[in-house]
């Protein structure tokens, strides 16, 4: 693996990111795209090849000069697990080192269950999905756990008593890590969505904002290529912005929050209050179906 040297990791990371987003590239193309010298590219690529992260896949014939040796990521080098969960839904994905989705599983969210039960269920589903994919457990780097905020990312816990009081400061990442035997990193769902847009290359800029609609209303910000999280990983909490003249009670204890007035649960509840409309749209009263019903 790569040494823990900031400059080297940054340069190597740039090369890996270019290969992930652009596909097969030569050393000359890596130099042109990164602005680095050919000597620097040769040095970094050699380390990536030795580390088993990149492989040569043939040569590109040129009209003049020597054929260029082509490089691509070694997709089977490592794998990672991503988990998104909230009260209504849970989704698990397994991706390879090239960022390709290997497998996906979805099931009900936490509902009003406590964190112990939720973590136990989540660990069982992750174990099952990894086992079914046939991915070697020792090749799984870790788990990215994405959910609502506010959060203490360093301690891996939520800073809110929601959906039940015992979620407040529950050791979420350490509990899941202990059950899985894998490192677990906590992230805000809206920030993860913004980072995903940037990582996939679908946003042609390094600075942008994103509105995230899950069980609530949130947002994420990427500035100069870096995710902005704020003190509690909840920098763009749109759902709890107070609306003038609004008075609906909110789970946060305040009244008139945007989420309480116009969030998915509120909209679905308004439809359910009209049985004829609910029947026409096929809307149910099951909490785990809230996002599907809202859609």
Backbone torsions as a table, in degrees:
resi	resn	phi	psi	omega
1	UNK	NA	172.3	-177.2
2	UNK	-78.5	147.0	176.1
3	UNK	-68.9	153.7	-179.2
4	UNK	-84.0	65.5	178.7
5	UNK	-117.1	120.1	-170.6
6	UNK	-54.6	-47.3	-176.4
7	UNK	-65.6	-42.5	-177.6
8	UNK	-69.3	-42.4	179.7
9	UNK	-62.9	-39.6	179.7
10	UNK	-63.5	-45.2	-179.8
11	UNK	-66.1	-45.7	178.4
12	UNK	-62.2	-40.6	178.7
13	UNK	-61.6	-37.1	177.6
14	UNK	-64.2	-40.7	178.8
15	UNK	-65.0	-43.9	179.9
16	UNK	-64.0	-39.4	-179.1
17	UNK	-67.2	-39.0	177.5
18	UNK	-64.0	-42.5	179.1
19	UNK	-67.4	-34.2	179.5
20	UNK	-69.0	-43.0	-175.4
21	UNK	-85.2	-28.8	-176.0
22	UNK	-101.7	-15.6	-178.3
23	UNK	87.0	-137.6	-177.5
24	UNK	-75.5	128.1	-179.0
25	UNK	-139.3	156.3	173.5
26	UNK	-95.3	169.8	177.0
27	UNK	-63.3	-36.2	178.8
28	UNK	-63.4	-43.3	179.8
29	UNK	-67.3	-37.0	176.6
30	UNK	-61.8	-40.4	178.6
31	UNK	-65.6	-42.9	-179.6
32	UNK	-64.6	-42.5	-176.5
33	UNK	-74.3	-31.5	-176.0
34	UNK	-94.2	-20.6	-176.7
35	UNK	80.1	8.8	179.3
36	UNK	-89.8	163.0	-179.6
37	UNK	-75.2	158.7	177.7
38	UNK	-61.2	-37.9	179.8
39	UNK	-63.1	-42.4	179.4
40	UNK	-64.9	-43.2	179.4
41	UNK	-61.6	-45.1	-179.8
42	UNK	-58.9	-42.8	-179.5
43	UNK	-64.4	-47.4	-177.5
44	UNK	-67.8	-43.2	-179.3
45	UNK	-61.9	-38.0	178.5
46	UNK	-60.4	-41.5	178.9
47	UNK	-67.3	-37.9	178.4
48	UNK	-67.4	-38.0	176.5
49	UNK	-65.4	-44.9	-179.9
50	UNK	-64.7	-31.7	179.8
51	UNK	-82.2	-1.8	178.6
52	UNK	74.5	18.7	-178.1
53	UNK	-94.8	-21.2	-177.9
54	UNK	-134.4	151.7	176.9
55	UNK	-137.5	155.7	174.0
56	UNK	-88.6	137.2	-172.6
57	UNK	-126.9	31.1	178.0
58	UNK	119.8	-168.0	-176.8
59	UNK	-130.1	147.8	177.2
60	UNK	-104.6	115.7	-177.3
61	UNK	-71.3	131.7	178.2
62	UNK	-107.2	155.2	177.4
63	UNK	-66.6	-28.6	178.2
64	UNK	-137.3	147.4	175.6
65	UNK	83.0	-174.0	-178.2
66	UNK	-73.5	146.0	175.5
67	UNK	-62.0	144.2	179.3
68	UNK	-85.7	132.9	176.1
69	UNK	-79.9	129.4	-174.9
70	UNK	-94.5	146.3	-177.1
71	UNK	-123.9	150.0	170.7
72	UNK	-151.0	163.0	179.2
73	UNK	-66.3	146.9	172.4
74	UNK	-86.3	94.5	-170.8
75	UNK	-59.5	-30.4	-177.3
76	UNK	-87.8	5.8	-176.8
77	UNK	-62.9	-48.2	-178.6
78	UNK	-146.1	163.7	177.0
79	UNK	-135.3	164.0	176.4
80	UNK	-145.8	156.8	178.8
81	UNK	-115.0	133.7	174.8
82	UNK	-116.0	135.9	-178.9
83	UNK	-129.8	127.8	171.5
84	UNK	-118.9	127.0	178.6
85	UNK	-144.3	149.1	170.4
86	UNK	-152.3	-161.6	-175.9
87	UNK	-67.8	-28.5	-172.0
88	UNK	-100.0	-36.1	-174.4
89	UNK	-142.1	156.3	172.0
90	UNK	-135.6	134.1	177.8
91	UNK	-130.3	135.4	176.9
92	UNK	-123.0	135.8	175.6
93	UNK	-130.5	148.8	171.5
94	UNK	-116.5	126.5	179.4
95	UNK	-122.7	154.8	177.0
96	UNK	-93.2	-175.7	-174.0
97	UNK	-68.1	-20.7	177.6
98	UNK	-87.5	1.6	179.1
99	UNK	84.2	10.6	-179.7
100	UNK	-85.3	138.9	-179.7
101	UNK	-75.3	123.3	-179.5
102	UNK	-92.4	-39.8	-178.1
103	UNK	-158.1	155.0	179.8
104	UNK	-139.0	143.7	174.0
105	UNK	-139.9	143.8	178.0
106	UNK	-134.8	144.1	177.6
107	UNK	-157.0	-176.9	-174.3
108	UNK	-65.0	156.0	178.2
109	UNK	-78.9	-168.7	-175.9
110	UNK	-72.7	-22.2	-175.8
111	UNK	58.5	-130.1	178.2
112	UNK	-109.1	17.7	179.8
113	UNK	-73.0	158.4	178.7
114	UNK	-77.7	168.5	-175.7
115	UNK	-66.8	-34.2	179.4
116	UNK	-59.6	-49.0	-179.6
117	UNK	-65.7	-40.5	-178.5
118	UNK	-64.8	-44.0	179.9
119	UNK	-65.9	-40.2	178.6
120	UNK	-61.6	-46.4	178.5
121	UNK	-63.0	-42.7	-179.2
122	UNK	-62.7	-44.6	179.8
123	UNK	-61.3	-41.2	179.3
124	UNK	-61.9	-42.1	-179.6
125	UNK	-68.3	-38.7	177.9
126	UNK	-64.7	-46.8	178.1
127	UNK	-56.4	-45.1	-177.7
128	UNK	-64.0	-44.1	-177.6
129	UNK	-67.0	-44.0	179.0
130	UNK	-62.6	-40.7	179.3
131	UNK	-63.7	-42.7	-177.2
132	UNK	-68.6	-28.4	178.9
133	UNK	-75.9	-19.6	-176.9
134	UNK	77.8	12.2	178.6
135	UNK	-71.2	128.9	177.4
136	UNK	-60.0	127.7	-176.2
137	UNK	-58.8	-35.8	-178.0
138	UNK	-71.1	-9.7	178.4
139	UNK	-98.7	3.8	178.2
140	UNK	-90.3	116.7	-176.9
141	UNK	-68.3	-37.6	-177.9
142	UNK	164.1	-169.5	-175.5
143	UNK	-123.0	129.7	170.7
144	UNK	-96.8	116.2	-175.3
145	UNK	-106.0	117.3	-173.3
146	UNK	-116.9	128.0	177.2
147	UNK	-157.8	-173.4	-175.2
148	UNK	-72.8	170.5	179.4
149	UNK	-120.3	-174.4	2.3
150	UNK	-72.9	160.5	-173.4
151	UNK	-139.5	157.0	166.2
152	UNK	-109.9	96.3	-173.9
153	UNK	-66.8	-35.3	-178.3
154	UNK	-65.2	-41.6	179.6
155	UNK	-90.7	-8.4	176.1
156	UNK	67.9	49.6	-178.6
157	UNK	-146.4	159.1	177.5
158	UNK	-87.1	145.9	179.5
159	UNK	-106.8	42.3	178.7
160	UNK	-152.5	146.6	180.0
161	UNK	-91.0	65.7	-173.5
162	UNK	-150.4	130.9	10.9
163	UNK	-82.3	-12.5	174.9
164	UNK	-132.7	158.8	-175.3
165	UNK	-56.8	-31.2	-175.5
166	UNK	-74.9	-2.9	173.3
167	UNK	-75.6	-23.1	-177.9
168	UNK	-62.6	117.0	178.3
169	UNK	59.3	26.2	172.7
170	UNK	-71.1	136.5	-177.8
171	UNK	-72.3	76.8	-169.6
172	UNK	-65.9	-53.8	-175.7
173	UNK	-69.8	-39.9	-179.6
174	UNK	-67.7	-34.5	178.5
175	UNK	-67.4	-46.1	179.6
176	UNK	-68.0	-39.8	178.3
177	UNK	-61.5	-40.8	179.4
178	UNK	-63.6	-36.5	179.8
179	UNK	-74.7	-34.6	-175.5
180	UNK	-93.2	-23.2	-173.8
181	UNK	71.9	27.8	-179.1
182	UNK	-133.3	150.3	173.6
183	UNK	-64.1	144.7	179.7
184	UNK	-130.1	130.6	179.2
185	UNK	-116.0	129.9	-179.1
186	UNK	-94.1	140.4	177.8
187	UNK	-147.2	149.6	174.7
188	UNK	-69.7	139.5	-174.8
189	UNK	-62.6	-40.6	-179.7
190	UNK	-67.9	-39.9	177.6
191	UNK	-65.3	-39.9	177.5
192	UNK	-63.1	-39.4	178.9
193	UNK	-64.3	-42.4	178.7
194	UNK	-64.9	-43.0	178.4
195	UNK	-63.6	-37.7	177.9
196	UNK	-63.6	-39.9	177.1
197	UNK	-62.4	-41.9	178.7
198	UNK	-67.7	-44.1	-175.8
199	UNK	-64.8	-34.2	-178.8
200	UNK	-80.4	-10.6	178.0
201	UNK	79.9	15.1	-177.9
202	UNK	-82.5	-15.6	179.5
203	UNK	-107.3	116.7	-174.2
204	UNK	-82.8	42.7	178.2
205	UNK	-158.6	157.5	179.6
206	UNK	-94.7	-2.4	179.6
207	UNK	-133.2	118.0	-178.8
208	UNK	-163.6	164.9	175.5
209	UNK	-118.8	158.7	-177.2
210	UNK	-141.7	137.4	173.0
211	UNK	-99.3	126.3	-175.6
212	UNK	-111.6	125.0	-179.2
213	UNK	-113.6	104.3	175.4
214	UNK	-119.0	-130.1	174.3
215	UNK	-72.0	-15.4	174.8
216	UNK	-134.2	-164.0	179.6
217	UNK	-115.0	119.5	-179.6
218	UNK	-137.6	-176.1	178.7
219	UNK	-157.0	159.5	178.1
220	UNK	-133.6	154.2	-179.7
221	UNK	-131.8	132.4	170.3
222	UNK	-118.1	120.9	-178.6
223	UNK	-120.7	120.9	-178.2
224	UNK	53.4	38.3	176.5
225	UNK	84.0	-0.7	-178.4
226	UNK	-115.6	135.8	177.4
227	UNK	-69.9	132.4	176.5
228	UNK	-98.9	119.5	-173.6
229	UNK	-108.6	-27.1	-174.2
230	UNK	77.0	-176.6	-173.9
231	UNK	-66.0	-34.7	-174.6
232	UNK	-122.0	29.4	177.4
233	UNK	55.3	33.1	-175.6
234	UNK	-144.7	46.4	-168.8
235	UNK	-66.5	-28.0	-175.7
236	UNK	-121.8	66.2	-179.0
237	UNK	-85.5	78.6	-178.1
238	UNK	-62.9	-35.2	-174.4
239	UNK	-60.5	-25.0	-177.2
240	UNK	-112.6	25.6	167.8
241	UNK	-79.9	127.5	-179.2
242	UNK	-72.5	135.0	179.0
243	UNK	-101.5	132.6	-178.2
244	UNK	-62.1	130.0	177.8
245	UNK	82.7	-0.6	-179.6
246	UNK	-95.0	150.9	-175.6
247	UNK	-142.3	7.2	-178.5
248	UNK	-63.3	135.2	178.7
249	UNK	-67.3	143.4	-178.0
250	UNK	-118.5	156.9	-180.0
251	UNK	-63.6	-20.4	-179.7
252	UNK	-77.4	-9.2	-179.7
253	UNK	102.8	-14.5	177.7
254	UNK	-92.0	-178.7	178.0
255	UNK	-126.3	149.7	175.3
256	UNK	80.3	15.2	178.1
257	UNK	-69.3	149.5	-179.2
258	UNK	-56.8	-39.7	-179.3
259	UNK	-64.9	-40.3	179.5
260	UNK	-69.3	-27.6	-177.8
261	UNK	-89.1	-33.9	-171.1
262	UNK	-142.9	13.4	178.3
263	UNK	-72.9	169.0	-178.3
264	UNK	-53.7	-44.3	-178.1
265	UNK	-63.8	-38.8	-179.6
266	UNK	-66.2	-44.2	-179.4
267	UNK	-63.9	-44.0	179.1
268	UNK	-63.5	-39.8	178.8
269	UNK	-62.7	-37.1	178.5
270	UNK	-65.8	-36.3	177.3
271	UNK	-69.4	-41.7	-179.5
272	UNK	-63.8	-23.7	177.7
273	UNK	-72.0	-10.2	176.6
274	UNK	-119.3	90.0	-174.1
275	UNK	-53.3	-36.9	-179.4
276	UNK	-64.8	-41.6	179.3
277	UNK	-70.4	-41.1	179.0
278	UNK	-61.2	-41.2	179.1
279	UNK	-67.4	-40.5	179.9
280	UNK	-62.5	-38.3	-178.0
281	UNK	-89.6	-6.9	-179.1
282	UNK	71.4	33.0	-177.9
283	UNK	-85.3	137.2	178.8
284	UNK	-107.3	174.4	178.7
285	UNK	-104.2	13.8	-178.5
286	UNK	-84.5	128.5	-175.9
287	UNK	-62.0	-35.5	-178.7
288	UNK	-66.8	-14.0	179.6
289	UNK	-99.5	8.7	-173.0
290	UNK	-57.5	-47.1	-176.9
291	UNK	-69.0	-38.5	177.1
292	UNK	-65.1	-42.2	177.9
293	UNK	-63.5	-41.2	178.8
294	UNK	-62.4	-41.7	178.0
295	UNK	-62.1	NA	NA
